Amino acid sequence: MDEKTIIAQMKHLVDQLAALRRSAVAVVLIEPTDEAYDHVAPQLVMEDVFCSTTGRWPNGFSLTLLNETN
């Protein structure tokens, strides 16, 4: 399965979830861009992103919104 197919399926699931919750839902992909994170578990990547003490998006991570509206 290719990346476009997977993203399309995720968007479909998000649309279904939003309908069930009766509210908007965002699906994001957070990826480390620093080689030091190559073999780090996803939950630890999330901890580092959300424990940033600067109040800004931390360096070394990218953020992609997967279910953008058209």
N, C-alpha and C positions, 0 to 999 in steps of 0.2 A: 504494500500500500504506500502511495507517495504522500508527501507532506500536504499538498493541496487537498487531497481526499480526506486526510485526517482532520485538517482544519475545518473543512466543510462539515464533517460529521460533528465536530465539537461545537460549531456554530449552531447546528440543528439542535443539539442537546441543550445548549444555553438558551435558545429560543423557547424550548419546551419548559425549562426550569423557570425562566422569567414569567411565562404564562401561569405556571403553577403558583409561583410566589406573588404574582400580580405586581411585580416591580422589575426595574431594570437590573440586569446582571451583566457583569463584565468578566471576560476570561482573558487573563494576561499570561504571557510567557516571560519569565525572568531568567535570564541566562548570565552566568559569570563570563566576563571577557578576560579575566586574569588567569594565566596558566596555573596558578597555585590552587585553583578550584577544580581542576580537571577531574579529580576522583573524589570529590566531596559530595556527600549525600544531599539531595535536594532540600530536605528540611533544615540542614545546617546552612545552606546557601540562604534560605529564607530568613533564618535567624540573623545572619550577618546583615542582610538588607534592611530588615525592620528594626534592628538594634542600633542603627546609625545615630550617632549623637550630634551630628551636624545640623539636623533639621532639613537636610536636602537629600536628594537622591545620591547614594554613595557611588564613588568611582569604582570601576571594575565590574559593573553589572549593566546589562541592557534590559529594557522593558519594551515589550511588543504587545499591543492590544490585538487579540485574535478575532474578536467579533465586532469590528468596526461597522457602523451603519453606513449604508450606501447613499 
